[in-house]
Amino acid sequence: MKQVVRSPLKAAPSSSARIEQLIDLIDELIGVVLEENEWLAQGLPASRSRQIARKVELADLLKQWTEEIQSAQVSIRTSDERLQAKFKDRMDLLKAEMDENIVRLKAAIEASRRRVEMVMSAIRDQVRSSAPYSPGGRATGPASVTLGTNIRA
């Protein structure tokens, strides 16, 4: 089920509320990446991944969060150690899943490249074997052409 994750809550009542909102974003991004990794593990092409649009949307939101935290527009400082540990755990999990995602995407792209090369090679072989003329311009077919006599008007 797709959650609705929004931009950082600058007017949130507390840093804890902002951290929880950021954790929700990270959790949803982890879910999308896990689903994409499962898709890619089945050997399906990277370009067919249904999760790409949502992953990009969530990554853009995470980037926005990061920029606002770095510029001190949003604070995620809290004295709640449980919440800090939860945030760190989610960030570590996201990093691990994204690392796996990169490896799987590279493998899927390489597999797609190999499939395209095999198809192109087969096409080149077929064109070479059925070409009416050799590279030197000589006819490659039979010396004489026989036409059938069964012509209907």
Secondary structure by P-SEA (a helix, b strand, c coil): ccccccccccccccaaaaaaaaaaaaaaaaaaaaaaaaaaaaccccccccaaaaaaaaaaaaaaaaaaaaacccccccccaaaaaaaaaaaaaaaaaaaaaaaaaaaaaaaaaaaaaaaaaaaaaaaaaacccccccccccccbbbbbccccc
